[in-house]
Amino acid sequence: MTALHRAFGLRFYLAGLLKLMYDISELSSPLFIKWIIQYMQDESQPIYKGYILCAAMLLVQMFALFAIQTYFHVVMTQGLRVKTALRAAVYQKALRLSSQARQKMNTGDITNYMSIDSAKIGDLLTYLHTVRVFYSQAKIFVTHTNFFLLRLGVLLSKFLFPYFSYSNYWVGVHSLVSL
């Protein structure tokens, strides 16, 4: 893991920064909608303020689209690089195995390491940032941006969200064990 971190970590962390910028811009949309609704309810405000709000919301969404597209491009490219590096490392290791070690490990195991395991690790990189920010993103969204709309529902969801997250995890783990 240290070698993977040294070889592919910098671009992966920069992709995490793009993901963070995307999350922030996505969380600002409800605020823009709130400001536009407030603008429409007050007839004394000048019309240019409405245009500015709509243009700002459009620019924020365009930036969010750019950030998430670049994020997925970088992360998927890094995933492919990690898959290739792991396959090459396993192949080189398989070529250097002694005859005694080859007797203990059959060709199917080596092929499994080269194809399936390296693919799983490479695919994991695509969604690792999403898992990292999910809980904080959901908590910020539920407690701060939608509180003005749902008052009681927000409070209930704040207390029920950890319970359902844990129960979902528990069901997933126990369903894997039964397979």
JOFEN-V309197 format. One record per helix or strand of 3 or more residues. SS is the DSSP state (H for helix, E for strand). FROM is the first residue (numbers start at 0). TO is the last residue. If there is no record, write none. Layout:
# JOFEN-V309197
ss=SS from=FROM to=TO
ss=SS from=FROM to=TO
This chain:
# JOFEN-V309197
ss=H from=1 to=26
ss=H from=28 to=40
ss=H from=46 to=94
ss=H from=98 to=103
ss=H from=106 to=144
ss=H from=146 to=177
